[in-house]
Amino acid sequence: MFVSLVVSCLSGREVVVAAALSVAEGVEVGGPIHGRLPVVVEAQSRGELDAQLDTISELPGVATVELVFFDFSSQHEDRTP
């Protein structure tokens, strides 16, 4: 499963936040746009995803984390109609 996020950074902290996110497992970071970073997080479980989101929101320099998209498809693959 994966989520797309917009991470808003405190003024002038975009590079530092992007560097911290880029080394995290399962995280892809796009270039900063007006103090915001587009981020995709991939995880194997909901618990792992929640932990990643908590970690991102607590990074120094992060002002807010906005959820843009949540892919639920992998949660339903084993279910039969």
KOLNUFI-993242 format. One record per atom (N, C-alpha, C, O): residue number from 1; x, y, z. Coordinates in steps of 0.001 Angstrom, whole numbers, plus 500000, padded with zeros to 6 digits. Each point is the difference from the previous one (the first is absolute). Layout:
+------+--------+--------+--------+
: dovo :     c1 :     c2 :     c3 :
+------+--------+--------+--------+
:  NUM :      X :      Y :      Z :
...
+------+--------+--------+--------+
This chain:
+------+--------+--------+--------+
: dovo :     c1 :     c2 :     c3 :
+------+--------+--------+--------+
:    1 : 500841 : 498836 : 500000 :
:    1 : 499159 : 501164 : 500000 :
:    1 : 500887 : 501229 : 500000 :
:    1 : 501151 : 499955 : 500435 :
:    2 : 498301 : 501133 : 499074 :
:    2 : 500771 : 501231 : 499994 :
:    2 : 499095 : 501204 : 500166 :
:    2 : 498794 : 499942 : 499763 :
:    3 : 501831 : 501153 : 500654 :
:    3 : 499302 : 501271 : 500125 :
:    3 : 500825 : 501078 : 499318 :
:    3 : 501225 : 499917 : 499917 :
:    4 : 498071 : 501091 : 499599 :
:    4 : 500643 : 501197 : 499478 :
:    4 : 499741 : 501115 : 500999 :
:    4 : 498893 : 500146 : 500518 :
:    5 : 502138 : 500632 : 499742 :
:    5 : 499917 : 501065 : 500992 :
:    5 : 500535 : 501302 : 499429 :
:    5 : 500738 : 500012 : 499016 :
:    6 : 498875 : 501076 : 501620 :
:    6 : 500665 : 501279 : 499809 :
:    6 : 500519 : 500393 : 501378 :
:    6 : 499230 : 500185 : 500943 :
:    7 : 502088 : 499936 : 499151 :
:    7 : 500640 : 500372 : 501257 :
:    7 : 500357 : 501480 : 499913 :
:    7 : 500827 : 500403 : 499183 :
:    8 : 498538 : 500401 : 501672 :
:    8 : 500301 : 501434 : 500054 :
:    8 : 501121 : 500220 : 501010 :
:    8 : 499955 : 499501 : 501124 :
:    9 : 501043 : 501250 : 498451 :
:    9 : 501187 : 500211 : 500822 :
:    9 : 500021 : 501415 : 500572 :
:    9 : 499440 : 500933 : 499423 :
:   10 : 501218 : 499199 : 501721 :
:   10 : 500248 : 501323 : 500543 :
:   10 : 500927 : 500736 : 499040 :
:   10 : 500766 : 499374 : 499267 :
:   11 : 499167 : 501921 : 500738 :
:   11 : 500752 : 500821 : 499057 :
:   11 : 501488 : 499647 : 500009 :
:   11 : 500648 : 499990 : 501047 :
:   12 : 499872 : 499722 : 497764 :
:   12 : 501412 : 499709 : 499833 :
:   12 : 500436 : 498604 : 500407 :
:   12 : 501197 : 499712 : 499974 :
:   13 : 497879 : 499407 : 500401 :
:   13 : 500347 : 498662 : 500477 :
:   13 : 499741 : 498902 : 498973 :
:   13 : 500153 : 498818 : 500309 :
:   14 : 499460 : 501556 : 498479 :
:   14 : 499634 : 499015 : 498985 :
:   14 : 501124 : 499019 : 499679 :
:   14 : 499763 : 498797 : 499890 :
:   15 : 501444 : 501708 : 499960 :
:   15 : 501133 : 499146 : 499630 :
:   15 : 500308 : 499007 : 501116 :
:   15 : 500259 : 498826 : 499734 :
:   16 : 499715 : 501636 : 501501 :
:   16 : 500283 : 499130 : 501145 :
:   16 : 498933 : 498918 : 500131 :
:   16 : 500325 : 498834 : 500220 :
:   17 : 498410 : 501543 : 499646 :
:   17 : 498904 : 499029 : 500096 :
:   17 : 500088 : 499003 : 498843 :
:   17 : 499846 : 498796 : 500206 :
:   18 : 500400 : 501696 : 498590 :
:   18 : 500111 : 499109 : 498839 :
:   18 : 501143 : 499001 : 500191 :
:   18 : 499857 : 498828 : 499652 :
:   19 : 501256 : 501612 : 500888 :
:   19 : 501136 : 499112 : 500237 :
:   19 : 499640 : 498919 : 501019 :
:   19 : 500355 : 498835 : 499816 :
:   20 : 498951 : 501537 : 501243 :
:   20 : 499595 : 499023 : 501012 :
:   20 : 499018 : 498985 : 499422 :
:   20 : 500083 : 498809 : 500302 :
:   21 : 498999 : 501656 : 498877 :
:   21 : 499008 : 499098 : 499405 :
:   21 : 500631 : 499083 : 498959 :
:   21 : 499592 : 498847 : 499866 :
:   22 : 501386 : 501646 : 499407 :
:   22 : 500576 : 499218 : 498907 :
:   22 : 500749 : 498755 : 500470 :
:   22 : 500188 : 499068 : 499218 :
:   23 : 500237 : 500901 : 502031 :
:   23 : 500703 : 498816 : 500514 :
:   23 : 499070 : 499018 : 500700 :
:   23 : 500429 : 498916 : 500395 :
:   24 : 498311 : 501448 : 499760 :
:   24 : 499035 : 499115 : 500659 :
:   24 : 499568 : 498890 : 499041 :
:   24 : 499778 : 500247 : 498815 :
:   25 : 500107 : 498549 : 501699 :
:   25 : 499592 : 498848 : 499184 :
:   25 : 498547 : 500154 : 499561 :
:   25 : 499127 : 500321 : 500806 :
:   26 : 500627 : 499445 : 497906 :
:   26 : 498644 : 500052 : 499460 :
:   26 : 499475 : 501389 : 499730 :
:   26 : 498805 : 500177 : 499759 :
:   27 : 502071 : 500817 : 500278 :
:   27 : 499580 : 501393 : 499818 :
:   27 : 500671 : 500576 : 498759 :
:   27 : 501211 : 499870 : 499823 :
:   28 : 497993 : 500768 : 499319 :
:   28 : 500516 : 500723 : 498836 :
:   28 : 499596 : 501460 : 500144 :
:   28 : 498866 : 500316 : 500360 :
:   29 : 502078 : 500563 : 499352 :
:   29 : 499780 : 501433 : 500184 :
:   29 : 500235 : 500741 : 498694 :
:   29 : 501000 : 499780 : 499316 :
:   30 : 498070 : 501097 : 500352 :
:   30 : 500175 : 500867 : 498841 :
:   30 : 500654 : 501302 : 500418 :
:   30 : 500234 : 500230 : 501186 :
:   31 : 500059 : 500609 : 497859 :
:   31 : 500630 : 501288 : 500270 :
:   31 : 499063 : 500972 : 500677 :
:   31 : 498784 : 499919 : 499824 :
:   32 : 501760 : 500990 : 500943 :
:   32 : 499163 : 500970 : 500716 :
:   32 : 499307 : 500981 : 499052 :
:   32 : 500563 : 500445 : 499000 :
:   33 : 498197 : 499871 : 501360 :
:   33 : 499199 : 500970 : 499253 :
:   33 : 499363 : 500938 : 501022 :
:   33 : 499074 : 499610 : 500712 :
:   34 : 501415 : 501613 : 499360 :
:   34 : 499463 : 501007 : 500924 :
:   34 : 499911 : 499478 : 501429 :
:   34 : 498977 : 500166 : 500664 :
:   35 : 502087 : 499210 : 499805 :
:   35 : 500040 : 499536 : 501385 :
:   35 : 499310 : 498678 : 500258 :
:   35 : 499849 : 499585 : 501150 :
:   36 : 499735 : 499757 : 497792 :
:   36 : 499303 : 498708 : 500143 :
:   36 : 500746 : 498919 : 499242 :
:   36 : 500623 : 500261 : 498971 :
:   37 : 499304 : 498516 : 501551 :
:   37 : 500641 : 498854 : 499359 :
:   37 : 498958 : 498939 : 499661 :
:   37 : 499246 : 499579 : 500876 :
:   38 : 500700 : 499983 : 497872 :
:   38 : 499147 : 498857 : 499669 :
:   38 : 500715 : 498724 : 500451 :
:   38 : 501180 : 499806 : 499708 :
:   39 : 498097 : 499332 : 501002 :
:   39 : 500597 : 498803 : 500581 :
:   39 : 499086 : 498805 : 499754 :
:   39 : 498779 : 500104 : 500111 :
:   40 : 501829 : 498758 : 499553 :
:   40 : 499270 : 498733 : 499898 :
:   40 : 500617 : 499044 : 501008 :
:   40 : 501219 : 499839 : 500054 :
:   41 : 497923 : 499524 : 500748 :
:   41 : 500449 : 499039 : 501005 :
:   41 : 499376 : 498649 : 499683 :
:   41 : 498785 : 499892 : 499834 :
:   42 : 502053 : 499075 : 500084 :
:   42 : 499522 : 498641 : 499758 :
:   42 : 500322 : 499153 : 501224 :
:   42 : 501094 : 500089 : 500556 :
:   43 : 497937 : 499081 : 499864 :
:   43 : 500181 : 499152 : 501172 :
:   43 : 499305 : 498663 : 499788 :
:   43 : 499106 : 499876 : 499163 :
:   44 : 501314 : 499133 : 501600 :
:   44 : 499418 : 498653 : 499898 :
:   44 : 498741 : 499833 : 500827 :
:   44 : 499194 : 499112 : 499724 :
:   45 : 500620 : 501739 : 501299 :
:   45 : 498831 : 499872 : 500872 :
:   45 : 499510 : 501380 : 500426 :
:   45 : 500705 : 500999 : 499861 :
:   46 : 498101 : 499033 : 500647 :
:   46 : 499426 : 501258 : 500489 :
:   46 : 500805 : 500525 : 501187 :
:   46 : 500219 : 501205 : 500118 :
:   47 : 500220 : 497894 : 500762 :
:   47 : 500800 : 500409 : 501147 :
:   47 : 501319 : 500628 : 499589 :
:   47 : 500423 : 501004 : 500573 :
:   48 : 500229 : 498400 : 498426 :
:   48 : 501260 : 500536 : 499487 :
:   48 : 499776 : 501371 : 499374 :
:   48 : 500815 : 500908 : 500163 :
:   49 : 498081 : 499231 : 499125 :
:   49 : 499675 : 501274 : 499365 :
:   49 : 499736 : 501073 : 501060 :
:   49 : 500485 : 501126 : 499886 :
:   50 : 498750 : 498518 : 501133 :
:   50 : 499725 : 500952 : 501082 :
:   50 : 501289 : 500446 : 500682 :
:   50 : 500156 : 501178 : 500323 :
:   51 : 500763 : 497891 : 499897 :
:   51 : 501285 : 500342 : 500628 :
:   51 : 500796 : 500959 : 499123 :
:   51 : 500596 : 500952 : 500503 :
:   52 : 499417 : 498802 : 498184 :
:   52 : 500708 : 500888 : 499075 :
:   52 : 499391 : 501412 : 500031 :
:   52 : 500727 : 500993 : 500027 :
:   53 : 497952 : 499085 : 499970 :
:   53 : 499338 : 501312 : 500016 :
:   53 : 500300 : 500749 : 501288 :
:   53 : 500223 : 501210 : 499979 :
:   54 : 499783 : 498073 : 501152 :
:   54 : 500346 : 500633 : 501274 :
:   54 : 501426 : 500536 : 499966 :
:   54 : 500263 : 501120 : 500439 :
:   55 : 500651 : 498074 : 499039 :
:   55 : 501401 : 500410 : 499909 :
:   55 : 500156 : 501243 : 499138 :
:   55 : 500729 : 500923 : 500362 :
:   56 : 498589 : 499102 : 498500 :
:   56 : 500076 : 501161 : 499100 :
:   56 : 499463 : 501250 : 500685 :
:   56 : 500624 : 501058 : 499930 :
:   57 : 498242 : 498835 : 500723 :
:   57 : 499391 : 501182 : 500628 :
:   57 : 500835 : 500545 : 501150 :
:   57 : 499869 : 501172 : 500355 :
:   58 : 500990 : 497995 : 500235 :
:   58 : 500826 : 500424 : 501133 :
:   58 : 501395 : 500476 : 499593 :
:   58 : 500781 : 500414 : 500857 :
:   59 : 499543 : 499534 : 497851 :
:   59 : 501316 : 500456 : 499553 :
:   59 : 500177 : 501495 : 500261 :
:   59 : 499076 : 500783 : 499781 :
:   60 : 502109 : 499615 : 500688 :
:   60 : 500260 : 501436 : 500162 :
:   60 : 499865 : 500709 : 498649 :
:   60 : 500534 : 499543 : 498990 :
:   61 : 498756 : 501561 : 501012 :
:   61 : 499809 : 500761 : 498766 :
:   61 : 498692 : 499715 : 499299 :
:   61 : 499649 : 500705 : 499054 :
:   62 : 499608 : 498270 : 501385 :
:   62 : 498702 : 499692 : 499393 :
:   62 : 498915 : 500792 : 500722 :
:   62 : 499871 : 499926 : 501222 :
:   63 : 499351 : 500832 : 498008 :
:   63 : 498891 : 500774 : 500564 :
:   63 : 498723 : 499167 : 500006 :
:   63 : 499342 : 499879 : 501033 :
:   64 : 500301 : 499538 : 497803 :
:   64 : 498796 : 499180 : 499888 :
:   64 : 500227 : 498884 : 498997 :
:   64 : 500883 : 500084 : 499146 :
:   65 : 498308 : 498867 : 500967 :
:   65 : 499994 : 498907 : 499038 :
:   65 : 498558 : 499818 : 499543 :
:   65 : 499105 : 499747 : 500807 :
:   66 : 500686 : 500385 : 497893 :
:   66 : 498654 : 499861 : 499438 :
:   66 : 499907 : 498713 : 499197 :
:   66 : 500838 : 499743 : 499135 :
:   67 : 498155 : 499455 : 501146 :
:   67 : 499745 : 498773 : 499255 :
:   67 : 499273 : 500359 : 498714 :
:   67 : 498938 : 500622 : 500031 :
:   68 : 501636 : 498984 : 498837 :
:   68 : 499414 : 500316 : 498700 :
:   68 : 499297 : 498780 : 499418 :
:   68 : 498925 : 500117 : 499412 :
:   69 : 501693 : 498700 : 500754 :
:   69 : 499449 : 498786 : 499403 :
:   69 : 500408 : 498803 : 500845 :
:   69 : 501134 : 499923 : 500471 :
:   70 : 497931 : 499136 : 499723 :
:   70 : 500286 : 498755 : 500729 :
:   70 : 499550 : 498854 : 499113 :
:   70 : 498829 : 499925 : 499626 :
:   71 : 502096 : 499176 : 500033 :
:   71 : 499691 : 498847 : 499162 :
:   71 : 499613 : 498820 : 500884 :
:   71 : 500845 : 499436 : 500696 :
:   72 : 497895 : 500198 : 499276 :
:   72 : 499491 : 498895 : 500790 :
:   72 : 500037 : 498667 : 499250 :
:   72 : 499673 : 498966 : 500582 :
:   73 : 500712 : 501035 : 498153 :
:   73 : 499849 : 498807 : 499165 :
:   73 : 500726 : 498783 : 500556 :
:   73 : 499472 : 498893 : 499904 :
:   74 : 501704 : 501262 : 500666 :
:   74 : 500727 : 498835 : 500506 :
:   74 : 499321 : 499388 : 501219 :
:   74 : 500235 : 498830 : 500302 :
:   75 : 498941 : 501917 : 500397 :
:   75 : 499271 : 499466 : 501146 :
:   75 : 498873 : 499079 : 499566 :
:   75 : 499538 : 499174 : 500787 :
:   76 : 500017 : 500956 : 497983 :
:   76 : 498845 : 499241 : 499523 :
:   76 : 500346 : 498919 : 498983 :
:   76 : 499098 : 499351 : 499471 :
:   77 : 502175 : 500442 : 500246 :
:   77 : 500383 : 499046 : 498975 :
:   77 : 499591 : 498571 : 500322 :
:   77 : 499670 : 499238 : 499091 :
:   78 : 500344 : 500386 : 502172 :
:   78 : 499688 : 498629 : 500373 :
:   78 : 498502 : 499739 : 500157 :
:   78 : 499593 : 498856 : 500200 :
:   79 : 499609 : 502157 : 499715 :
:   79 : 498559 : 499839 : 500159 :
:   79 : 499366 : 499584 : 498688 :
:   79 : 500385 : 500489 : 498938 :
:   80 : 498651 : 498617 : 501129 :
:   80 : 499252 : 499593 : 498815 :
:   80 : 498659 : 500684 : 500017 :
:   80 : 499412 : 500190 : 501065 :
:   81 : 500090 : 500186 : 497766 :
:   81 : 498717 : 500721 : 499947 :
:   81 : 498831 : 499140 : 500392 :
:   81 : 498862 : 500470 : 500002 :
+------+--------+--------+--------+
